[in-house]
Amino acid sequence: MKVYCLSLGCAKNRVDSECLAGELERAGHVLVDDIGFADVGIVNTCGFIQPATEESIAAILDLEQLKNEGRLKKIGVVGCLVNRYSDDLIKEMPSVDFWARSEDWASVIRSMGGLPEKNRCRGRLPSSSKITRYLKISEGCGNKCTYCAIPGIRGGLRSLSIDTLVCEADQLVKEGASELCVVGQDLTVYGADIYGRESLTVLLDELERALPKNIWLRLLYLHPSRITTALLERVASGIQILPYLDIPIQHADPEILSAMNRKISPEELTSIFNMARSINDDFALRTTCMVGFPGEKKRHFDNLLAFVSATRFDRIGAFAFYPEEGTEAEKMEGRVSDSVKQKRLKKLMVLQEEISAERQEMFVGRVMDVLVERVDREASFAEGRSFREAPEVDGLVEIRNISDKIKEGDIVKVSMTEAMPHDMVGEELIQ
C-alpha cells in the first residue's frame, strides 16, 4: 500500500517516524510525500504541551475527513498522544483504524496486514533532508521537572548501545548525511542505564573514530546539572563535533529553579557558560527559558533578564508556562496571568534579539565553513548553516556569488559580509 506519514513535534519524534518508515518499507509498503497519492495516512503525534496536542488532534481530524471522502482507505494514529490519552482518543475517534504507542511499530505492521520483524530498520521520510539527519541516542527521562509531562509519556531513560549508534550513524552518512544532530531528552545522562555510568564522551569518541572527518556532529538538549568541564573540553577539542551546545536552563532565579525541580543554582549555571566561553569565545550557546511559572514575581523575572544579559547567549527559545495535565506544576498556586506572561515573554525576546545581533556582528569579516542546504543557480546564491546555526530553530547563512560547482551537502568556505539578528550574509571563497 502507499502510505503517507506526517511527523509532528520534535526531532526525536522525527527519528521515530523514520524508524516507522523503515519498517513499513521492509513490509512492502511505499512511502509517498503527497497524501493525494496515499492509500493510508498515518500521523505520528506529539503530546508534550497543549498547543502540540491541539495540532495533533487537528491533523487526525484532517485524516478523518479524507477517509470520509473516500480518499484514504485507512488512517492510523501513533506516538506520544496515544501514550498519553489512548483510552479517551479511541472512544472519541472511532473512524481511526489503528493506534500505536511510540516505538510500537509492530502493531502498525500487523494492523496493515503484515508480519513484523524484530531488527531495527530506519528509513527516511520522502520530504525530509538527506543532508542533516538526527541520531537519537536515548529515549525517556528521569529528571522529573515539575512542569514536564515527558516521563509520564515516554517513561524513564532507555539508551541505545554504542555499537548500534555507530552502525546507524555510518548508515546515515552513506545515505548522504553531512551533519548528524545527536538528540535525546537529556544527552548528558546517556548510557547510565546500560553501562552503569554516563557515557556521552565515550560515544563521541567512537563516532569520531568511525565517521569521515568532514562529517559534522551537533549536540542538542543537555541538562545543565550534569555538564562538566571535561565534557565542554571534549566538545571543544573534537574534530567533527561542533562548538555548539543547546543547554535549556528554563530559568535563572533560585526559587523558581527549585520549584521546577531543576537541581542547579544560578551560580553553577554561570560557571558552565563562563567555562564554555573561556575554552572558546566563539562557542555557540543556545538555551530555552520559561516565563510565568507559578509563583514567578517581578523580582524572579528580573533575575532571569539579568542572567540572560550577563551570559550573552547566541540564541534563546522561550515560551510561557502552561499547566500540563498530570504534572506537579499543574497543581501549584500563584498562577501568573496570561497578559503578564505575554509581556514578560516579549520583554525577554526583545532583550535576546539585541544580544543575538551583537553576537552575530562578531563574525562579520571572518571566514567560516558553511553546510549548503539549498542552491539557486539562476539567482546565483545558496543557503546554508555554519556551526552556529542548528537546523530549523536557528537562522541561516545566505551565500552570494556562488561557484558553478557548489551543490547541496557541500561544506564551503564563506567570507561573512553582513549580520542580522538571526541570519548572516557572505560570499563563497572560490578555491
Secondary structure in CASP SS format (residue, H / E / C, confidence):
PFRMAT SS
TARGET T0000
AUTHOR 0000-0000-0000
METHOD secondary structure of the structure
MODEL  1
M C 1.00
K E 1.00
V E 1.00
Y E 1.00
C E 1.00
L E 1.00
S E 1.00
L C 1.00
G C 1.00
C C 1.00
A H 1.00
K H 1.00
N H 1.00
R H 1.00
V H 1.00
D H 1.00
S H 1.00
E H 1.00
C H 1.00
L H 1.00
A H 1.00
G H 1.00
E H 1.00
L H 1.00
E H 1.00
R H 1.00
A C 1.00
G C 1.00
H C 1.00
V E 1.00
L E 1.00
V C 1.00
D C 1.00
D C 1.00
I H 1.00
G H 1.00
F H 1.00
A C 1.00
D C 1.00
V E 1.00
G E 1.00
I E 1.00
V E 1.00
N E 1.00
T E 1.00
C C 1.00
G C 1.00
F C 1.00
I C 1.00
Q H 1.00
P H 1.00
A H 1.00
T H 1.00
E H 1.00
E H 1.00
S H 1.00
I H 1.00
A H 1.00
A H 1.00
I H 1.00
L H 1.00
D H 1.00
L H 1.00
E H 1.00
Q H 1.00
L H 1.00
K H 1.00
N H 1.00
E C 1.00
G C 1.00
R C 1.00
L C 1.00
K C 1.00
K E 1.00
I E 1.00
G E 1.00
V E 1.00
V E 1.00
G E 1.00
C H 1.00
L H 1.00
V H 1.00
N H 1.00
R H 1.00
Y H 1.00
S H 1.00
D H 1.00
D H 1.00
L H 1.00
I H 1.00
K H 1.00
E H 1.00
M C 1.00
P C 1.00
S C 1.00
V C 1.00
D C 1.00
F E 1.00
W E 1.00
A E 1.00
R C 1.00
S C 1.00
E C 1.00
D C 1.00
W H 1.00
A H 1.00
S H 1.00
V H 1.00
I H 1.00
R H 1.00
S H 1.00
M C 1.00
G C 1.00
G C 1.00
L C 1.00
P C 1.00
E C 1.00
K C 1.00
N C 1.00
R C 1.00
C C 1.00
R C 1.00
G C 1.00
R C 1.00
L C 1.00
P C 1.00
S C 1.00
S C 1.00
S C 1.00
K C 1.00
I C 1.00
T E 1.00
R E 1.00
Y E 1.00
L E 1.00
K E 1.00
I C 1.00
S E 1.00
E E 1.00
G C 1.00
C C 1.00
G C 1.00
N C 1.00
K C 1.00
C C 1.00
T C 1.00
Y C 1.00
C C 1.00
A C 1.00
I H 1.00
P H 1.00
G H 1.00
I H 1.00
R H 1.00
G C 1.00
G C 1.00
L C 1.00
R E 1.00
S E 1.00
L C 1.00
S C 1.00
I H 1.00
D H 1.00
T H 1.00
L H 1.00
V H 1.00
C H 1.00
E H 1.00
A H 1.00
D H 1.00
Q H 1.00
L H 1.00
V H 1.00
K H 1.00
E C 1.00
G C 1.00
A C 1.00
S C 1.00
E E 1.00
L E 1.00
C E 1.00
V E 1.00
V E 1.00
G C 1.00
Q C 1.00
D C 1.00
L H 1.00
T H 1.00
V H 1.00
Y C 1.00
G C 1.00
A H 1.00
D H 1.00
I H 1.00
Y H 1.00
G C 1.00
R C 1.00
E C 1.00
S C 1.00
L H 1.00
T H 1.00
V H 1.00
L H 1.00
L H 1.00
D H 1.00
E H 1.00
L H 1.00
E H 1.00
R H 1.00
A H 1.00
L C 1.00
P C 1.00
K C 1.00
N C 1.00
I C 1.00
W E 1.00
L E 1.00
R E 1.00
L E 1.00
L C 1.00
Y C 1.00
L C 1.00
H C 1.00
P H 1.00
S H 1.00
R H 1.00
I C 1.00
T C 1.00
T H 1.00
A H 1.00
L H 1.00
L H 1.00
E H 1.00
R H 1.00
V H 1.00
A H 1.00
S H 1.00
G C 1.00
I C 1.00
Q C 1.00
I E 1.00
L E 1.00
P E 1.00
Y E 1.00
L E 1.00
D E 1.00
I C 1.00
P C 1.00
I C 1.00
Q E 1.00
H C 1.00
A C 1.00
D C 1.00
P H 1.00
E H 1.00
I H 1.00
L H 1.00
S H 1.00
A H 1.00
M C 1.00
N C 1.00
R C 1.00
K C 1.00
I C 1.00
S C 1.00
P H 1.00
E H 1.00
E H 1.00
L H 1.00
T H 1.00
S H 1.00
I H 1.00
F H 1.00
N H 1.00
M H 1.00
A H 1.00
R H 1.00
S H 1.00
I H 1.00
N C 1.00
D C 1.00
D C 1.00
F C 1.00
A E 1.00
L E 1.00
R E 1.00
T E 1.00
T E 1.00
C E 1.00
M E 1.00
V E 1.00
G C 1.00
F C 1.00
P C 1.00
G C 1.00
E C 1.00
K C 1.00
K H 1.00
R H 1.00
H H 1.00
F H 1.00
D H 1.00
N H 1.00
L H 1.00
L H 1.00
A H 1.00
F H 1.00
V H 1.00
S H 1.00
A H 1.00
T H 1.00
R C 1.00
F C 1.00
D C 1.00
R E 1.00
I E 1.00
G E 1.00
A E 1.00
F E 1.00
A E 1.00
F C 1.00
Y C 1.00
P C 1.00
E C 1.00
E C 1.00
G C 1.00
T C 1.00
E H 1.00
A H 1.00
E H 1.00
K H 1.00
M C 1.00
E C 1.00
G C 1.00
R C 1.00
V C 1.00
S C 1.00
D H 1.00
S H 1.00
V H 1.00
K H 1.00
Q H 1.00
K H 1.00
R H 1.00
L H 1.00
K H 1.00
K H 1.00
L H 1.00
M H 1.00
V H 1.00
L H 1.00
Q H 1.00
E H 1.00
E H 1.00
I H 1.00
S H 1.00
A H 1.00
E H 1.00
R H 1.00
Q H 1.00
E H 1.00
M C 1.00
F C 1.00
V C 1.00
G C 1.00
R C 1.00
V E 1.00
M E 1.00
D E 1.00
V E 1.00
L E 1.00
V E 1.00
E E 1.00
R E 1.00
V E 1.00
D E 1.00
R C 1.00
E C 1.00
A C 1.00
S C 1.00
F E 1.00
A E 1.00
E E 1.00
G E 1.00
R E 1.00
S C 1.00
F C 1.00
R C 1.00
E C 1.00
A C 1.00
P C 1.00
E C 1.00
V C 1.00
D C 1.00
G C 1.00
L C 1.00
V E 1.00
E E 1.00
I E 1.00
R E 1.00
N C 1.00
I C 1.00
S C 1.00
D C 1.00
K C 1.00
I C 1.00
K C 1.00
E C 1.00
G C 1.00
D C 1.00
I E 1.00
V E 1.00
K E 1.00
V E 1.00
S E 1.00
M E 1.00
T E 1.00
E E 1.00
A E 1.00
M C 1.00
P C 1.00
H C 1.00
D C 1.00
M E 1.00
V E 1.00
G E 1.00
E E 1.00
E E 1.00
L C 1.00
I C 1.00
Q C 1.00
END
